[in-house]
Amino acid sequence: MIVDGIERVLPETQGLVQRTLVLRDQLLPPKVEQTRETPAWDISLNGIPILYPGYIAPTLEMTSGRSEIWRAVNTAGGAMFDLQLLYDDIPQPLRIVSLDAVPTNSQNSKRRGTPITLTN
């Protein structure tokens, strides 16, 4: 479920391009040799496989200097994901505006939220 309305709480998000990033786990192909180090699952982003052992993530094309809202959805059964935005292999800051549809620093949506900036 996607909850709309962040622009009513954080007006600076009005009119931004919005993307939904769906992360999920999937079984490894049968041809992968199973060892103690082999994970039980591969992952995918919006249906694009991110395969063991390289785990090369797909590239998202953006317009330089333009902010976007990304809704990251973890649909994996038992996996947690660390997300990172890279440009030329250099981590870039991410502004988190909400978690689980609640604006950050809003005290459960009882007041206007404030974004959190993270660089991972």
C-alpha positions in Angstrom: 0.0 0.0 0.0 1.3 3.5 -0.9 0.1 6.4 1.2 -0.1 9.7 -0.6 -0.2 13.1 0.9 3.4 13.8 2.0 3.2 17.1 0.1 0.5 18.3 2.6 3.0 17.8 5.5 6.2 18.7 3.7 5.3 21.3 1.0 8.9 21.1 -0.5 8.0 17.7 -1.9 5.2 19.1 -4.1 5.6 18.4 -7.8 8.6 16.1 -7.4 9.0 13.1 -9.6 8.0 10.0 -7.7 9.4 6.5 -8.1 8.6 3.3 -6.4 11.5 0.9 -5.8 10.3 -2.7 -5.1 13.0 -4.9 -3.5 12.3 -8.6 -3.2 14.1 -11.9 -2.7 14.1 -14.7 -5.1 15.5 -18.2 -5.2 19.0 -18.7 -6.6 19.1 -20.3 -10.0 19.7 -24.1 -9.8 23.0 -23.7 -11.7 24.6 -21.8 -8.7 26.9 -24.1 -6.7 25.8 -24.2 -3.1 28.6 -23.7 -0.5 28.6 -22.5 3.1 29.2 -18.9 1.8 26.4 -19.0 -0.8 23.3 -17.0 0.2 19.9 -18.7 0.1 18.4 -16.0 -2.1 19.2 -13.5 -4.8 17.4 -10.2 -4.9 15.7 -8.0 -7.5 14.8 -4.3 -7.8 11.6 -3.6 -9.8 11.9 -7.1 -11.3 15.5 -6.6 -12.4 17.7 -9.4 -10.9 20.6 -8.5 -8.8 22.5 -11.8 -8.8 25.0 -13.5 -6.6 28.0 -13.3 -6.5 28.4 -9.9 -8.1 25.3 -8.2 -6.8 25.5 -5.5 -9.5 22.6 -3.2 -9.0 20.7 -1.6 -11.8 21.3 2.1 -12.7 18.6 4.6 -12.2 18.8 7.5 -14.6 18.1 10.9 -13.1 18.1 14.6 -14.2 21.1 16.4 -12.7 20.1 18.8 -10.0 16.5 17.6 -9.8 15.2 16.0 -6.6 12.9 13.0 -6.6 10.8 11.1 -4.1 11.7 7.4 -4.0 9.4 5.0 -2.2 11.5 2.0 -1.2 9.3 -1.1 -0.6 10.8 -4.2 1.0 8.7 -7.1 -0.2 11.3 -9.7 0.7 10.1 -12.5 3.1 13.1 -12.4 5.4 15.7 -9.9 4.1 16.6 -6.4 5.2 18.3 -4.0 2.8 20.8 -1.2 3.3 20.2 1.4 0.6 22.9 3.6 -0.8 22.9 6.3 -3.5 26.2 6.3 -5.5 27.4 8.8 -8.1 30.7 7.8 -9.7 31.1 5.3 -6.8 30.8 8.1 -4.2 28.0 7.8 -1.6 25.5 10.7 -1.9 23.3 12.1 0.9 19.7 10.9 1.0 16.9 13.0 2.6 14.5 10.7 4.4 11.1 12.4 4.5 9.0 9.5 6.0 9.2 6.0 7.4 6.2 3.7 7.1 4.1 6.5 5.8 4.8 8.7 8.8 6.7 12.0 8.2 10.1 11.9 10.0 10.3 13.9 13.2 6.5 14.4 13.2 5.7 12.6 16.4 3.4 10.2 14.7 2.0 12.8 12.3 0.8 15.1 15.1 3.0 17.9 13.8 4.9 18.9 10.7 7.8 16.6 10.0 11.4 17.5 9.2 13.6 15.5 6.8 16.6 13.6 8.0 19.7 13.6 5.8 21.9 10.5 5.8 25.0 9.5 3.9 25.6 5.7 4.0 
